[in-house]
Amino acid sequence: MDALEAARRSNLITDGESLLVMLSGGADSTCLLDVAVKLNARARALHVNYGLRGAESDADEAHCRELCARLGVPLHTERVTLPAGGNLQAAARDARYAAAERIAEGDYAAAHTRSDQAETVLYRLATSPGRSALLGMAPRRGRLVRPLLEVSRDDTRAWCRAAGLEWREDSSNDDPRFARARIRNEALPALGDRAEAAIAETARQLRDGGELEREVLRRVLGTPLPREHAEQILALADRGGTGFVDLPGGTRAVVEYGRVRFTRARGTPAPPAPPAPPAPPVAPVELRIPGEARFGDWELRAGPTGEVALDAAALGDSVTIRPWQAGDRMRPLGLGGSKKLQDLFTDRKVPRERRHSIPVVDAAGEIAWIPGIAVGERFAAREGGRSVHLAARLAPP
């Protein structure tokens, strides 16, 4: 794709608006600076010299000075000494962004391309798997913009050649000590010619799908939902665990293990409404051994086969299937002590609204098994002893 058209379509470079371009001297940032000039932005450039490659680093800086003089763009340079040890590339990135935040009058632009996007997705999947890894880099993050995410590294080089602009090659891009260099030079080529475009397009579609998720939140809430609040809710859902976001009008979005529900924020009086009838409690039932029993939406069975094997002598002739009660504790197999059921549910990421519907297998006042959660230590099958198998499943509708 043509770099100028891609940048124009991104709507991230505005005619007459200040834009600071982070300029390394490579083909990507050289292309971006030239495109910004052609789109009539009030372009300035920032070059950070880390001094990591000796004379090569100084030559990069000299090249940036010559390029900016040719294009008529003011250049700000900084020399930075990075701390020893740790992730050198991450430290360089942080120093570069900190300088841009400090001196930019408006937005500042990075020359990340579709090629960088594909490498970023693969790198993040290898180090921090999850939905956020697949999203890759956003076109905008605060004041940081990336107008060239739709063009490849080959496209930026083609642009520079056509414009008669020289660029510098960073030797560290071929250094196998860096994971990104191995992804660029080994992993992506091994996946074939179409891999880069396919990975980047997947990230774009998933990121666009975030707009659908935000629209779903707005529809469920039934009132306008500011984008920043929707982003906070989705970020909590991606991270897992529990949390909440207070919204305008006294509403609170509660996130529990990827599920979102809306309530009134604490201290905010709820609008008057007729009281809802309480949900009928699920009555305890007896499960004979062997035998079957129905508990709410669950069907349980004791017999020669099943999900777990328990000690027949410890269970006795029958057990009681009952709901969770406040203060319930058990001694889970392998824990070496007792634990509240509430804490076990939290550890297993069971949403609060589901906890009272899960069957608790009670043997003479002691919890023997909770399907999908834990087996009581005293009730685990013993080698050489007689065992009974228990099974539980949600009944078909």
Secondary structure, 3 states (H helix, E strand, C coil): CCHHHHHHHHCCCCCCCEEEEECCCCHHHHHHHHHHHHCCCEEEEEEEECCCCCHHHHHHHHHHHHHHHHHCCCEEEEECCCCCCCCHHHHHHHHHHHHHHHHCCCEEECCCCHHHHHHHHHHHHHHCCCHHHHHCCCCEECCEECCCCCCCHHHHHHHHHHHCCCCCCCHHHHCCCCHHHHHHHHHHHHHCCCHHHHHHHHHHHHHHHHHHHHHHHHHHHCCCCCHHHHHHHHHHHHHCCEEEEEECCCEEEEEECCEEEEEECCCCCCCCCCCCCCCCCCCCEEEECCEEEEECCEEEEEECCCCEEEEHHHHCCEEEEECCCCCCEECECCCCCCEEHHHHHHHCCCCHHHHCCCCEEEECCEEEEECCCEEEHHHECCCCCCEEEEEEEECCC
